[in-house]
């Protein structure tokens, strides 16, 4: 067999049967713990529910099914409080 995208070649079994696997790889969700390590996160003007600051970093994550909207996470630039907003 040959991959159409990358050209990877793999020997095909001669008996013509398919193999089914039961293991499933879990995907990791990256949570950003230190904003100093990632200074490129976008910021926006939104009020922090904890300290009242008006500036927060934000990022998007797909937590539910692909046909549902993403979840927007916010982290306050002042007190590091993290909260989420569903669209």
FIGU-595781 format. One line per 8 residues: their letters; for each residue x, y, z of N, C-alpha, C. Coordinates in steps of 0.001 Angstrom, whole numbers, plus 500000, padded with zeros to 6 digits. Atoms other than C-alpha are relative to their C-alpha. Example, Ala and Ser with C-alpha at 12.3 -4.5 7.8 and 13.67 -1.06 7.14 Angstrom:
<pts>
AS	500890,498810,500000,512300,495500,507800,500900,501200,500000  499180,498810,499940,513670,498940,507140,499230,501090,500730
</pts>
This chain:
<pts>
XXXXXXXX	500837,498837,500000,500000,500000,500000,500890,501236,500000  499239,498764,500080,501174,503545,499338,499098,501166,500400  500735,498812,499581,500062,506762,501023,500002,501016,498861  500100,499028,501081,498788,509303,498493,500648,501329,500353  499451,498710,499592,500025,512268,500534,501520,499986,500102  498558,499961,499727,503536,511346,501694,500798,498956,499232  499289,501013,500765,504397,508306,499550,500509,498832,500828  499567,501086,499130,504959,505960,502538,499527,498665,499437
XXXXXXXX	500325,501334,500518,505056,502322,501412,499894,499014,501149  500172,501033,498993,503791,499394,503486,499617,498707,499297  500319,501310,500574,503660,495712,502668,498548,499641,500309  501385,500406,499858,500156,494403,502133,499966,498510,500272  500062,501431,499674,499226,491066,503697,499389,499226,498829  500434,500801,501143,498673,488288,501192,498642,499347,500207  501294,500649,499788,495569,486893,502866,498825,500935,499720  501042,499062,500390,493611,490057,502014,499064,500423,501112
XXXXXXXX	500889,499628,498901,492107,490513,505479,500450,501320,500640  499709,498757,499296,491888,493739,507427,500243,499713,501469  499762,500144,498576,493132,494178,510961,499249,501106,500727  500731,499034,499191,491000,495888,513578,500686,500098,501357  499376,499801,498691,492525,497402,516705,498965,500527,500978  500929,499553,498963,490735,498040,519970,500552,501185,500791  499423,498889,499242,493141,500595,521424,499736,501317,499292  500275,498683,500545,492428,504261,520947,500905,501003,500706
XXXXXXXX	499111,499007,499409,494923,507038,521490,499224,501210,500489  500667,498828,499444,493716,509835,523748,500779,501252,499616  499370,498731,500340,494397,513420,522762,500223,500816,501260  499710,499134,498865,496006,515823,525180,499385,501369,499790  500459,498623,500023,494431,519151,526014,501058,500823,500699  498950,499184,499438,497096,521747,526572,499399,501142,500798  500421,498900,499146,496428,524048,529496,501225,500875,500224  498875,499087,499875,498634,527097,529571,500070,500461,501444
XXXXXXXX	499873,499696,498584,499901,527451,533131,500784,501272,500272  499140,498855,499738,502496,530195,532814,499962,500941,498809  500131,499070,501118,501713,533219,530674,501324,500641,499618  498688,499440,500342,505336,534409,530844,500729,499115,498994  499372,500908,500952,506420,531321,528897,499408,500141,498605  500678,499842,501281,503912,532094,526114,499547,501459,499863  500377,498587,500055,504007,535868,525593,499225,500383,498743  500653,499680,501263,502360,535630,522181,498492,499797,500030
XXXXXXXX	501451,500160,499923,498832,534928,523431,499322,501348,499772  500708,498743,500229,496333,537536,522244,499313,500474,501287  500713,499431,498860,494763,539875,524783,498759,500725,499499  501196,499245,500346,491372,541525,524835,499466,500689,501243  500604,499268,498899,489388,543915,526963,498751,499264,500457  501126,500706,499380,487111,541874,529217,500200,500066,501502  499914,499829,498553,486335,542260,532907,500200,498659,500704  499723,501194,499197,487838,539684,535269,498955,499908,501115
XXXXXXXX	501018,500127,498958,485117,538310,537577,500585,499977,501410  499389,500088,498675,487620,537982,540436,500524,501345,500488  499358,498767,499533,489600,541253,540550,499480,501258,499299  500546,498847,500698,487775,543519,538065,500934,500623,498975  499069,499497,501012,490801,544049,535810,499353,499883,498620  500635,499977,501325,489886,544843,532182,500874,499432,498883  499115,500541,501031,492663,542959,530331,500264,498523,500291  499799,501440,499806,492948,539187,529793,500542,499362,498733
XXXXXXXX	499569,500848,501110,494725,536660,527601,498836,499094,499639  501053,500934,500380,492447,534336,525616,500537,498975,499005  499696,501059,500958,492653,531067,523651,498756,499138,499832  501159,500838,500325,490190,528637,522047,500359,498523,500105  499844,501454,499954,489755,524901,522628,498705,499345,499550  501146,500810,500414,487429,522364,521024,499847,498898,501031  500153,500965,498915,486206,520444,524075,498881,498995,499747  501146,500872,500253,482968,518941,522773,500078,499457,498581
XXXXXXXX	500026,500579,501345,481930,517386,519478,500387,501047,498960  499512,499100,501048,483251,518870,516254,498903,500881,499425  501080,499179,500542,479828,520152,515235,499499,501059,500995  500351,498982,499013,479567,522289,518403,501086,501062,500053  499061,498887,500009,481242,525634,518959,501148,499785,500990  498830,500082,499135,484622,526093,520597,499732,500730,501312  500078,499333,498713,485138,527206,524180,501152,500998,500071  498965,498973,499876,487022,530463,524758,500411,500096,501467
XXXXXXXX	499454,499874,498666,489289,530523,527831,500632,501376,500155  499397,498709,499678,490417,533738,529503,500884,499834,501226  499148,499934,498816,493255,534392,531954,500324,501462,500254  499794,498610,499623,493443,537718,533763,501491,500325,500004  498598,499576,500051,496698,539594,533138,500519,500450,501364  499598,499487,498692,496710,540887,536724,500059,498905,501069  500069,500981,498900,495604,538063,539065,500120,498548,499545  499870,501354,500578,495968,534992,536718,498768,499118,500199
XXXXXXX	501248,500763,499900,492348,533934,537347,499600,499530,498598  500386,500569,501290,491173,531619,534520,498515,499657,500023  501410,500340,500153,487567,531319,533342,499706,499711,498544  500365,500371,501357,485746,530111,530254,498689,500650,499597  501223,499422,500560,483022,531424,527971,499564,499114,498845  500558,500816,501068,480774,529256,525805,499313,500884,498989  500659,499219,501052,479635,530641,522460,498698,499368,499586
</pts>
